[in-house]
Amino acid sequence: MKKSFLFLLLTFFISSLAIAQSKDEQEVTKGVEALRTAMIDANKAGLDAITAPELTYGHSSGKMEDKAAFMEALVSGKSDFITMELTNQTVKIVGNTALVRHELHGDSPTGKVNLGVLLVWQKQKGKWLLLARQAFKL
């Protein structure tokens, strides 16, 4: 009886962890979509809401931007996406950090964009925020 109870308790605990992780993965996935939309719309408030103050944003060219420069480039139109499709996305939660990888295919005023992207999200005060991004050309 005691072993059965411990087995059930352990099973419940493991199931609870899996559900919590799934919830975190879902929240991060929603954050990635909010980022995609905010980047296309050049929505400053939307970008601000989902990025950490410590954001480091790496372009495929090697250019690095902090949060202010990243937002300014999009809002001013210096960096612009007309369309953006994300494919082959994976999300891995490690504690309060989420690692997201995907392919970004889109259009900008200067032509087609085909990138591999690594996003690092961090849970800060109960909310997932983009902490880092690095892209590379495919």
Secondary structure, DSSP 8 states (H G I E B T S, - for coil): -HHHHHHHHHHHHHHHHHHHHHHHHHHHHHHHHHHHHHHHHT-HHHHHHHEEEEEEEE-TTS-EEEHHHHHHHHHHTSS--SEEEEEEEEEEEETTEEEEEEEEEEEETTEEEEEEEEEEEEEETTEEEEEEEEEEE-
